Amino acid sequence: MAKAKSPKKPALPLRERAVRAALDLAARQPWGAVTMRDIAGAAKCTLAELYNVFGDRHDILAAYGRQIDCRVMEESAADPDAPERDRLFDVMMARFDVLNEDRAAVVSILKSFCTAPKNALISLPHLGRSMVRMLEAAAIDPNGPRGAVTALGLAGVYLCTLRAWMGDESDDMGKTMAALDRGLERAEKAAEFLNSPKKFA
């Protein structure tokens, strides 16, 4: 009796294949050397098909960022009664847990920003949107002037913590947690100062 063939898994949509291909390539070589043609080849599509989905590599990174945001929001269950700082700490550490899954690729991408500042600047709007989503995941209102300032402060904390994360290969991410805790503490003190009526006395 012939053995029944197991059903084939459905192919991932091109958008997801391209993001995965880009990350796999970045993990093996500097991100700055990865081209759209390389990504199309790894994603098993034509260059025209890839450009029909993504305008350039920045769009692919933005799509990856949205994937991270969604993962964090799906896996985070913030307690609205807990202190804001604790909620932000848990949400941001969840983000670093997700980043760890593609650590080599993310480090390659971040290093490319150091040698190509223009690429880092292009990514700033996407970073701002991600931080707004992280505030929402932490059950913190991102709207209004206070929300905008909080998102900006969180972006600064995140960027500083990323530097620690890049050099932290420990299983418990102790250096990353310490850097995040310090950053959130500084941001909290700055917010208290800005909200203090005595500062203009």
N, C-alpha and C positions, 0 to 999 in steps of 0.2 A: 504494500500500500504506500503510495507516494506521500511523502511528508508535506503537510499543508504549509504553504508559504505564509509567513507573517505579513500582515498588511504594511505597506510602506507608510512611513510617517509623512504627513503633508509637508511640502516645502514651505519654508518661512517666506513671508512676503519680501519683496526686493528691499524695501526700506530696512527691515530688520537684518536681512542678510548683509546689506552694505555696511551697516553699523558694526556688525560682528566681524566682517572682513577687515574693516578699518582698524579695529582694536587688535585683531590677530596680527596684522602687519606691523602696527605700532609696537607691539610687544617684542617683535623680532628685529626691528631696525629703527633708527631715529625717525620720529614722526615727520620731521622736515623733509625727509627723503621719500616719503610715501606720496604717490601721485594718484589722481583720480583713475587713471588707466590701470594702475596696480590694484586699486580697490575693485574696479569693475571685473578684472580678471579673477580675483579671489572670490568675488560674490557670484561668479559665473553668469555675468550678464554683459551686454555690449556697453560701450562707453556712452552711446546715445541713450540707452535705457537708464543708465545711472544718472545722467544729467537731467533726465526727465523727472527724476525723483528728488535729486539734490543739486543745488546750484554750484556748490563747491565743497571743499573739505570742512569749512566752518559750519555749513548746514548739517553735515554728518555729526560733528561734535555737538551741535545744539540738540540734535535728535537723541544722542547718547545722554546728554544732560537731562532731557525730559524723561528718559527711561529711568535714570537714577531718582529723579524727583518722585516719579510714580511709585517706584519700589519703596522708597522711604515712607511715603504717605500711606501705602497699603500696609506696611509692616509696623507703623507707629500707632500707638494708642495712648495719646497724651491724656493725663489726668488734669482736667481744667482746674482742680483744686490745689494742685501741686504748685510750688513756686515757679515763676516764669523761667528763672535761670536753670532749674532742674529739668524742666520740660525741653528747653533748648539744648541742654547738654545731651539728653537722651536722643533727641532727633538728629543732632549733628553727628553723634557717634554712630547712629544707625547709618548715616550717609557714608561715613568712613568705612563701615563694615561692607557696604555695597561696593565702594571704590576698591577695596582690597581684593575683590573677585577678579579685577582686571588691573592689578597693581602695576605690572610691568608696562602695560600700554599707557596707563594714566601718567606714570612717571615720565615716560618717553614724550608724551604730549606736553606735560608741564615744562620739561627741560627745553623743548622747542620754543616755548614762549619766552624763555630767557634770552635766546639768541635772535628772536624775531618779535620785538615788542609790539609791532603793529598787529600781529595776530592776537596778542593778549588784549589789546584795546578793542578789537572787533568782538571779543568774547564777553566784554563787560556787560552789555545789555542782557545777555543770556544769564550771566551770573546774578544780576539783580532780580530777574524773574524767578530764578531758582531759590534765592533767599526769601522771596515773598512766599513761595510755596512751602518752604521750611517753617516759616512763621505760622502758616495755616496748619501745617502738620503738628505744630506745638500748641495748637489752640490759642494762638495770639493773633489779634486783629491786625492785619497788615495795611489797613486803610487809613487815610487821613495823614496829617503831618507827623504824628507820633509813629505811625506804622512805617512811613517812608524813612524816618531817621533810624528806627530800629532795624529795618532791612539793610540800610547802609552800614550801620554798625556791625551787624551780623556778617555782612560780606567781608569787612575788614578782619573780623575774628577768624572767619573761614580761611581767608588767604594766609594769614599768619600760621594757622594750625596746619594748613597744607604743607608748609615748609617742614614742620616737625614730622608730619606723617611720611613725607618722602624719605626721611632718614630713619624711620621707625619700622624695623622689620620684625619686631617682637610679636609673639602670639597674642599677648594681652593688650598691645598698643598703648603701653604705659606712658610713653613720651607724648603720644598724640593726645591722650586724655588729659595729661598735665598741662599741655599747651592750650588745649581748648578751655580747660577750667580757668587758667590764668586770663585768657582772652575774654571770657565771659565776665569774669570778675572786674576787669578793667572797664569793660563796656557798661556794666551795671553801675559802677561808681561814676562814670561819665554821665550816664543818664540821670542819676540822682543829683549830680551837680547842676545839670541843665534844667532840671525841674525844680530846683531849690529857689524860693523867692528871695533868699538872702544874697544871691550872687550879684544882684544889681544894687544892693543897699549901700 
